[in-house]
């Protein structure tokens, strides 16, 4: 129970605030941004985004309630289209995370008595996940745990590797790390999220050498640690900033795609970091502290 309270305090307060802001901006995002983007007409991505937004507009209160309760990921597409990603587009992953927490205690137990049963269940769920990514007759989105369980299975397996290497005091050189990354690239293709995950996991086992020490100093630098601290807020707020900036630019009659790109890159990025910094220290950090002190 203590874990759930801590996790709730960690992810929910800032999530709810971002969701409310997104709900208030949602009608303006459709009318003031998506439909008048000068490059939107020729982009399949924006055409799909417009279709999703218009479809969701008549049900926005219901979708808002689902996202508030964090159950939008379990609603099939055929029941309510785009429920998992409308209003606050990143909300699908928050729902997915909460679904995993509901079953995690049964999957990551270290009891030797049910070790083989646990891994049998994990592999079975992973197989179901692979099947659903290819054949999904119920229309579940990637916000549904059974569709995306493969990512969690990868994380659980990574933890198993981590424990094994720590217990046996194993270390790696930078050449071995990159050899493993190249092997994964050849076997699975350009799965950049997986490659980055594996690199940072294996980084924990790199020994000492000139190149290893340089990489270690970079990864452990204050800048990356700072960005890591505010990364959850960045994840929640960046999409809203990318809505607000075009709204302002269109109000100022600035419609040049090049100018939009320039302002988004050179002003939007620092603005996202600034808002996320305030969000972390004013919202996240106090609630994290409260969760840690909860008895």
C-alpha positions in Angstrom: 0.0 0.0 0.0 2.9 2.4 0.8 4.2 1.9 -2.7 0.9 2.8 -4.3 0.5 5.9 -2.1 4.0 7.1 -3.0 3.4 6.4 -6.7 0.0 8.2 -6.6 1.6 11.2 -5.1 4.4 11.1 -7.7 2.4 11.0 -10.9 -1.2 12.2 -10.1 -1.1 15.8 -8.9 0.8 17.3 -11.8 -1.1 14.9 -14.2 -4.5 16.2 -13.1 -3.4 19.9 -13.5 -2.0 19.2 -17.0 -5.2 17.4 -17.9 -7.4 20.3 -16.8 -5.3 22.8 -18.7 -5.4 20.5 -21.8 -9.2 20.2 -21.4 -9.6 24.0 -21.3 -7.3 24.4 -24.4 -8.8 21.5 -26.4 -11.5 23.5 -28.3 -9.1 26.2 -29.2 -6.5 23.6 -30.3 -9.0 22.3 -32.8 -10.3 25.6 -34.2 -7.3 27.8 -33.9 -4.4 25.5 -34.6 -5.2 22.2 -36.4 -7.6 23.4 -39.0 -5.5 26.4 -40.0 -2.0 25.0 -40.0 -0.6 26.0 -43.4 1.2 22.6 -43.7 -1.6 20.5 -42.2 -3.5 19.9 -45.5 -0.7 17.9 -47.1 0.3 16.0 -44.0 -1.3 12.6 -43.3 -0.3 13.0 -39.6 -2.2 16.2 -39.2 -5.2 15.0 -41.1 -5.4 12.0 -38.8 -4.9 14.3 -35.8 -7.8 16.6 -37.0 -10.1 13.6 -37.5 -9.3 12.3 -33.9 -9.9 15.7 -32.4 -13.1 16.4 -34.2 -14.4 12.9 -33.3 -13.5 13.5 -29.6 -15.0 17.0 -29.4 -18.6 15.8 -29.0 -17.5 13.4 -26.2 -14.8 15.5 -24.5 -16.5 15.5 -21.1 -16.7 11.8 -21.1 -13.1 11.4 -22.3 -12.0 13.9 -19.7 -13.7 11.8 -16.9 -12.0 8.6 -18.2 -8.6 10.3 -18.2 -9.3 11.8 -14.8 -9.9 8.3 -13.5 -7.0 7.0 -15.6 -9.0 4.2 -17.1 -9.0 5.5 -20.7 -6.5 2.9 -21.9 -8.8 0.0 -21.3 -11.6 1.4 -23.5 -11.6 -0.2 -26.9 -11.5 1.9 -30.1 -14.9 0.5 -31.2 -16.5 1.7 -28.0 -15.0 5.2 -27.9 -12.6 6.2 -30.6 -9.4 7.9 -29.5 -10.3 7.8 -25.8 -6.8 7.0 -24.7 -5.0 9.8 -26.5 -7.5 12.7 -27.0 -7.5 15.9 -24.9 -4.1 15.2 -23.3 -2.4 13.0 -25.9 0.3 11.6 -23.5 -2.4 10.4 -21.1 -2.5 6.9 -22.7 0.9 6.0 -21.2 -0.2 7.2 -17.7 -3.2 4.8 -17.9 -0.9 2.0 -19.1 1.5 2.6 -16.2 -1.4 2.4 -13.7 -2.6 -0.8 -15.2 0.8 -2.3 -14.8 0.9 -1.4 -11.1 -2.3 -3.4 -10.6 -0.6 -6.6 -11.7 3.1 -5.8 -10.9 3.1 -7.3 -7.4 2.2 -10.7 -8.9 4.9 -10.5 -11.6 8.0 -9.2 -9.8 7.8 -11.2 -6.6 11.2 -12.8 -5.7 9.7 -15.9 -4.1 11.6 -19.0 -5.4 8.5 -21.1 -4.8 6.6 -19.5 -7.7 9.6 -18.5 -9.8 8.8 -20.6 -12.9 5.1 -19.8 -12.7 5.8 -16.1 -12.6 8.0 -16.3 -15.7 5.5 -18.5 -17.5 2.8 -15.8 -16.9 5.2 -13.0 -18.1 6.1 -14.9 -21.3 2.4 -15.7 -21.9 1.4 -12.1 -21.5 4.3 -11.1 -23.8 3.1 -13.6 -26.4 -0.5 -12.1 -26.2 1.0 -8.7 -26.6 2.8 -9.7 -29.8 -0.4 -11.2 -31.2 -2.5 -8.1 -30.3 0.0 -5.8 -32.1 -0.7 -7.8 -35.3 -4.3 -8.9 -34.8 -6.5 -6.7 -32.6 -10.2 -7.5 -33.3 -11.4 -5.5 -30.3 -9.6 -2.3 -31.3 -7.6 -1.8 -28.1 -5.1 1.0 -28.3 -1.4 0.9 -27.1 -2.7 2.3 -23.8 -4.1 -1.1 -23.0 -1.7 -3.3 -21.0 -2.1 -6.5 -23.0 -1.2 -4.6 -26.2 2.0 -3.0 -24.8 3.0 -5.6 -22.3 6.1 -6.4 -24.4 7.7 -3.2 -23.2 7.2 -4.2 -19.6 8.5 -7.7 -20.2 11.6 -6.1 -21.7 12.0 -4.1 -18.5 11.4 -7.1 -16.2 14.0 -9.1 -18.2 16.4 -6.1 -17.9 16.0 -6.2 -14.1 16.8 -9.9 -14.1 20.0 -9.2 -16.1 20.8 -6.3 -13.7 20.5 -8.6 -10.6 22.6 -11.3 -12.2 25.4 -9.0 -13.2 25.5 -7.3 -9.8 25.5 -10.6 -7.9 28.4 -11.8 -10.0 30.3 -8.5 -10.0 30.4 -8.4 -13.8 31.6 -5.3 -15.7 31.6 -4.2 -19.3 33.8 -2.1 -21.6 32.4 0.5 -23.9 33.3 -1.8 -26.8 31.2 -4.6 -25.4 28.3 -2.2 -24.8 28.2 -0.9 -28.3 28.7 -4.5 -29.7 25.5 -5.4 -27.8 23.7 -2.4 -29.2 24.8 -3.2 -32.8 23.6 -6.8 -32.3 20.1 -5.6 -31.1 20.0 -3.1 -34.1 20.7 -6.0 -36.5 18.2 -8.3 -34.9 15.3 -6.0 -34.3 15.9 -2.9 -36.5 15.9 0.7 -35.6 14.1 0.4 -32.3 15.7 3.5 -30.8 13.8 3.4 -27.5 15.1 -0.1 -26.9 18.6 0.8 -27.9 18.7 3.8 -25.6 17.2 1.7 -22.7 19.8 -1.0 -23.2 22.6 1.6 -23.3 21.7 3.2 -20.0 21.1 -0.2 -18.4 24.5 -1.5 -19.5 26.1 1.8 -18.6 25.6 0.8 -14.9 28.1 -2.1 -15.5 30.8 -0.2 -17.4 34.2 -0.5 -15.8 36.8 2.3 -15.6 38.7 3.5 -18.6 39.3 6.8 -20.4 36.3 6.5 -22.7 34.1 5.0 -20.0 35.0 7.8 -17.5 34.1 10.5 -20.1 30.7 8.9 -20.8 30.1 8.5 -17.1 30.9 12.2 -16.4 28.5 13.2 -19.2 25.7 10.9 -18.1 26.1 12.0 -14.5 26.4 15.7 -15.3 24.3 18.2 -13.5 22.5 19.1 -16.7 21.3 15.5 -17.4 20.5 14.9 -13.8 18.4 18.1 -13.8 16.6 17.1 -17.0 16.0 13.7 -15.5 14.4 15.2 -12.4 12.0 17.3 -14.5 11.5 14.7 -17.2 8.0 13.7 -16.1 6.8 17.3 -16.2 8.5 17.8 -19.6 6.6 14.8 -20.8 3.2 16.2 -19.7 3.7 19.9 -20.6 5.6 19.8 -23.9 2.5 19.0 -26.0 0.5 21.8 -24.4 3.3 24.4 -25.1 3.3 23.2 -28.7 -0.4 24.0 -28.8 -0.2 27.4 -27.1 2.6 28.8 -29.3 0.8 28.2 -32.6 -2.4 29.8 -31.1 -0.4 32.9 -30.2 1.3 33.0 -33.6 -1.9 32.7 -35.5 -3.4 35.5 -33.4 -0.5 37.6 -34.5 -1.1 36.6 -38.1 2.2 34.7 -38.3 1.6 31.7 -40.5 4.9 30.9 -42.0 5.9 27.3 -41.4 9.6 28.3 -41.2 8.8 30.9 -38.6 6.7 28.5 -36.6 9.5 25.9 -36.6 12.1 28.5 -35.6 10.0 29.9 -32.7 9.1 26.3 -31.5 12.7 25.3 -31.5 14.4 28.3 -30.0 11.6 29.6 -27.7 9.3 26.5 -27.2 12.1 24.3 -25.9 13.3 26.7 -23.2 9.7 27.5 -22.3 8.9 23.8 -21.8 12.0 23.4 -19.6 11.0 26.5 -17.6 7.4 25.4 -17.0 8.5 21.9 -16.2 11.0 23.3 -13.7 8.3 25.2 -11.9 5.9 22.2 -12.1 8.5 19.9 -10.5 9.5 22.2 -7.6 6.0 23.6 -6.9 3.9 20.5 -7.5 5.9 17.3 -8.0 8.5 17.7 -5.3 6.2 18.6 -2.4 3.9 15.6 -3.2 6.9 13.3 -3.6 8.0 14.4 -0.1 4.6 13.8 1.3 4.4 10.3 -0.3 7.8 9.4 1.2 6.7 10.5 4.7 3.4 8.6 4.5 3.3 5.8 7.0 
